[in-house]
């Protein structure tokens, strides 16, 4: 952006960049510059503005869209990010099963990594709102898989609404593995969709033990709907990418924090 460029021109271009990032998950500086008829330096300045607004994250060669109260990235895009970290978190999460026989596995990408780790690990009853998790684990002959009923959300292929919460209210669960779009010391655990929040809240209420597991990028973030407090969990499991100082701040609220 030059000093003589009208502000509305840069704002319009930045909105176009954000729209593309939210459609594809990631945008490239070298692709955007010719498409939008400006220099690479201008695109970099635009991305800095968007990053300062908290709607994108700068990465090498471009930027990726960040989730917000009104925007949620696709399951496929999330599954391709922080893969090594998610494998480590899933393995650590399963190590804290401690003999639980009835296990709730949440919807989202991290639960799919956990499902891979749980496969072939012996008998258990798994309750889940996640169709991908249920599909994967239903192939294990030692597992009994219970899928919650209700409306399927296209973006996550998770089941929500009152049918799901009614089923959960009739169950007693040993251990719940819960994810979130954000976890902060001030706001607790949050997600974008009220119907998702209701299912998570009910699963937490019906479970004897609760473990949060999620990538380090979830920490310090918050979204529209709060469904739990940090103190509701015995354990928070994330990657070593979360600074130790930040882990200590969360641990001061009550749960143990594991950096895998």
N, C-alpha and C positions, 0 to 999 in steps of 0.2 A: 504494500500500500504506500503510495507516494503522499507527500504532504498536500498535494492539490486534489487528491481523489475525494469525491464527495463521500461523507460518512455512510449515506444510504447504500452506496455501491459496495463498500466493504461489508456492511451488515448483510446485504442480500447475498453476497458471495459466501460469507461465513455460514449463513443458514443453508445454502446449497451444499457446502462441504459437510455440515452436520447431518443433513438429510442423507447424503451418500454414505457417510460413516454408519449411520443407523440402519441403512438398507443392507450394506455389504459386511458390516462389522469392522472393516479396516479400510483406510484410504491411503494412497501413496502420493507423495509430493510430486514426483515426476509425472504421474498420470494427471493429477489435478491441474498443474500449471498450463499445459496446452489445451486441456478441455475447457478451462475457464478463461483462457486468453490473457494470463498474467504471468509474471516471472515466478521462478522457484522461491526467490526471497520473499515475495508477497505472500505466497501460500504458507511459507514457514511462519510469517507474522500472523496470518489468519489462524493457524493452528495454535500458536501461543495464546491468542485471545480466547479461543475456544477452550484450551486447557486451563486457563485462568478462571474461566466460568465453571469449570468442573464437569463439562459435558463430554470431553475427550481426554485421552491419555496419550502423550507423545511417546512414540516408539521409533526405532531406527527406520528412517525413510518415510515416516508418515505418522499416522495416529489411529487409535482404535476408539470406538464409541464406549462411553461409560454409562452404566445404568443409572436411572434417576426415578423420581416418583412417577413419571409419565412414560418412561421408556424402559423396556426390558430386552436384553440381547437374546438371540435364539439359543436353543439347547445345543445345536451343532457348533455355533461359534464358541460358546463357553467351553464345550468339551475339548476344543483344540487349543485352549490357553492354559498355561501353567501345568502341562501334563505331568512332568516329572514330580512337581510338588504335590499334585493331587494323588498320584500313586503312593507317595510317601505318607500322606495324611491318611489315606484309606487303610494302609497296612497298620499304621499306628492305632487307628480307631478300632480295628478288629482285635488288636492285642488287649484292648480294655473291655472286651465283651464279658470276661469274668464269669463264664458259665451261663449267661442269660439264654433262656430257651425260647422266649417269645420276644421278637425283635421288631421294632418299628423302623423302617428305612424311608426317609423323606423323599420328596421329588427333587429333581434337579440333576446337575452333572456330577457333583461329588458322590451322590448316592449310587450312580452307575459304576463309579470306580470301586466303591465299597462292595457292590454286588459281585464284581469280578473277584475280589479278594475272598468273599464269603463262599463262593461256589466251591463245592467239594470239601468243605470244612466240617462236615458232619451234620447231624440232625438239628433242626430248629424249625420254629414256626415264624414266618416272616409276614408282617402286615405292611402294606405299602400303598400309597396313592399313585405311584409311578408306574405307568405301563411299561416303559423300557426295563425297569428293575424287575417287575413281575415276569416279563417275557424271558429275561435272562435266567432268573432263578428257578423258573418253572421247569427248566430242563434238568435240574438237579433232583434225582429221585429221593434224596434224603431230606429234602426240604418240603414243608407244607407252606404254600404261598396263598395268602389272603389278599385280594385286591379290593380296595375300597370302591364303593359304587358312587356314581354321580356324574357330573358334567366333566368332560375332558377338555382341559385347556390346550389349545393348539400349540402354543409356543413352548410349553414344557412337557406336554403329554402327561400331565398330572391330573388327578381327579379331585374335584372340589364340590362345594355346596352342601346343603343340609343332609343329603343322603350319606355323604362321607362322614360328617360329624356324628350322625345318628349311629352309624356302625361303630365308630370309635368309642362312643359312650357306653357300649355294651361289652367292651373288652377291658382286660387287665393285662398290661404290657410290662415285661421285665425291664427292657432297655429301649430307649428311643434315640436314634441318631438323627439329629435335626440340623438342617442347613438354613441359611438366610441370605438375603441380598445385601445385608449390612449388619454389623454388630459394633455398637459404640458404647462407651461407658456411660454416656449421658442418656441415650435413647433406648438402650437395650438392643434386642434383635428385631429387625424390621424386614418387611417385604413390600412389593408394590401393590399387590391385589388383596382386598379385604377377604375374599373367599379363600385365598391361600392361607392368609393369616389365621382364619377361623379353624382350618384343619390342623395347622401346626399347633395352635393353642390347645386344641382338644387333645391331640396326641401327647403333648407335654403333661396335661392334667391327668391322663390315663396311664402314665408311665411311672414306674418306681424309680428308675434312674434315667438321667438325660445327659447326652453328650452333644455338644455342638462341634461340628467339623466343617472347615472351610478354608479356602486359600487366604493368604495374608492380605490380599487386596480387599477382603471383606471388612477388615478391622478399621474402625474409624469412620466407616461409611454408614449412612442411614437412608431409609426410604420412607414411603408413605405410611405404612401400617405397622405399628408395634404389636408384637404378639408374645413377647417374653422379656424378662429381665436377665441380666448376666448372672445374677445370684440364683436363678432357677436351675443352673447347670452345675454338675459336679466337676465337669471337665470341658475345657476348650482345646481342640486339637487343630493345629495349623502347621505351616511350614517354617523352616528355619529362616525364611525370608522376612518374617516378622521380627523387627528389632527386639532384643531381649528387654530393653527398657520399657517398650510398649507392652510386652507380655507381663512384666511385673505390675504395671498399672492395672491391667485387667485382673490379675491374680489377687490384687489387693481387695477386690470386690467379693472374693469368696471362692471361686472355682480354681482348680489347678489348671495351669496352662502348659500344654505339651507342644513343643516345636519339633516337628519330625524332619 
